Amino acid sequence: MFKVNRKVLEDVLDGLFHIAWADNNLDTREEEFLAQVAGRFGFTESEFTTIKARQALAERRNPYHALGVNRDISNEALTSHYRKLVMENHPGNLIARGVPKEFVAIATKRMAAINQAYGAIIKERRRPPQAFSAGEVIFREGDKADTMYVIRSGEVVIERAGQVFASLTSGAIFGEMALIDNSPRSATARAKTNCELTVIGQETFLFLIHETPFFAMAVMRTLVDRLRRAAGGPSSVSQQRLTAQSLSS
């Protein structure tokens, strides 16, 4: 009978964890009791570990346990799994089901734990800055792409068909279109001077868009600026660059 609606049972188990953690501590007897309840609900030991990790204090949380993944998971698989968890656990799902506000609050806490765990993993896997010498190609038009860049120092030019159509300086972002539509590079990026770039992979991009509205606005301003340029309208590049500089500081 308990295996009919596992999502509801998970909500109930989360509620029991919420009560147990009311004193900011989960003692052995409470954990044993919750493990027994989880077993009766039909949850496996690994599923219980995941639920328990999401309810733990952030400083005690194992992010891999909280997401229910192994440490050797690839970045691509991690991003796919995170997207699935966001869709399944968004508090809006409970609001749509008309559940009491207390359960919505618990679901919000669960979603925050998932985001925190994912953020901790991508921070752990963050790529080091890359340096390019003047004249060196960063990527070529038509290349397969899975990263975008923020210019930490130096200048970069964007070329298409051998012609320079944009020159970017410290704080500017580029290469983001490939992370949005998964298409090959639409232009070539070349270092105009010696430069250092922050590399943002797809997993980090997804997290920043989801959790950092300021970053999302910087990306949107960049896209709007390029659309205006393509249409021959006025450019807002100065505002976009200021936003990107603030982001990368």
Number of C-alpha atoms within 10 A of each C-alpha: 7 11 12 10 10 13 12 13 18 17 18 16 20 22 18 14 21 16 12 17 16 9 8 11 11 16 10 9 9 15 14 11 11 19 19 14 16 20 14 13 19 17 20 13 12 12 18 21 17 19 22 21 24 26 23 19 13 14 6 9 18 20 24 20 20 24 25 20 16 11 11 8 12 10 16 13 12 21 20 12 16 21 14 11 16 14 11 13 17 16 19 14 14 19 14 8 8 11 11 10 11 10 18 19 14 19 22 17 17 22 19 16 22 24 20 19 23 23 18 16 19 18 11 9 12 15 13 10 14 14 17 18 15 15 14 16 15 18 17 18 15 12 14 14 20 21 19 19 20 23 24 21 17 20 21 29 20 24 18 14 9 9 10 14 12 13 15 18 19 20 24 28 24 18 22 24 19 19 20 12 8 13 14 16 20 18 19 21 24 22 23 20 17 15 20 21 24 21 19 22 20 21 25 22 22 18 18 16 15 13 15 12 11 15 19 16 15 23 21 14 19 24 16 16 20 17 13 13 16 10 9 9 11 9 16 15 17 10 13 22 20 14 21 23 18 12 15 15 7
